[in-house]
Amino acid sequence: MSTLVAREPRAQSLEFIENAFVVHLQDGRSLTVPIEWFPRLRDATLEQRTRYEFSGHGYGIHWPELDEDISVPGLLGLPD
C-alpha cells in the first residue's frame, strides 16, 4: 500500500482569528500566522481581509484589493 503525499503544500481554506490568520492545508495541517508579519493585512479591515483568492490551486493566497500575495511554501520556510 502506498500513501500519496503532496509534493508542494496547498491551501484549502483560510480564516482570521485575533491577531493572526490560519491557513488550513489540503494535507490536513494548519498554520497559524501572526498578522503582524503582513502590514497590508494588519492595516486592512476584516472585510478586506476576507476578500482573497487562492492562486495556483492553493499554492498562494492573493488579496487583489490589498495587492498582497503570500506563498504557502514561504509560510513553511520552503523555497518558492
SVG drawing of the C-alpha trace seen along z (x, -y; Angstrom):
<svg xmlns="http://www.w3.org/2000/svg" viewBox="-16 -50 30 52">
<polyline fill="none" stroke="black" stroke-width="0.4" points="0.0,0.0 1.3,-3.4 0.4,-6.8 0.1,-9.8 1.6,-12.9 1.5,-16.3 4.9,-17.4 4.0,-21.1 1.8,-22.3 -1.5,-23.7 -4.0,-25.9 -7.6,-24.6 -9.2,-27.3 -8.3,-30.4 -9.7,-32.0 -8.9,-35.1 -8.6,-35.0 -7.5,-37.6 -4.0,-38.9 -3.5,-36.0 -4.8,-34.0 -5.0,-30.3 -4.2,-28.6 -5.7,-25.1 -3.7,-22.9 -5.0,-20.1 -2.8,-17.6 -4.6,-18.3 -2.1,-20.6 -3.0,-24.1 -0.6,-27.1 -1.3,-30.0 0.5,-33.1 0.8,-36.4 -0.9,-39.1 1.8,-41.5 4.1,-39.8 2.0,-41.3 1.4,-45.1 -1.1,-45.3 -3.3,-42.6 -2.8,-44.1 -3.9,-47.5 -6.9,-46.2 -10.4,-45.9 -11.8,-42.4 -14.0,-42.7 -10.9,-43.5 -9.0,-40.6 -11.8,-38.1 -11.8,-39.1 -8.9,-36.8 -8.5,-34.1 -6.2,-31.1 -3.7,-31.1 -2.0,-28.1 -4.6,-25.7 -3.8,-26.7 -0.1,-27.4 -0.6,-31.0 -3.1,-33.4 -3.9,-36.7 -5.7,-39.8 -6.4,-41.8 -7.8,-44.8 -4.7,-45.0 -2.1,-44.0 -0.9,-41.3 0.4,-37.8 1.6,-35.1 3.0,-31.8 2.2,-28.7 5.7,-27.2 7.0,-30.6 5.0,-30.4 6.5,-27.0 10.1,-28.3 10.3,-26.3 11.7,-27.7 9.1,-29.1"/>
</svg>
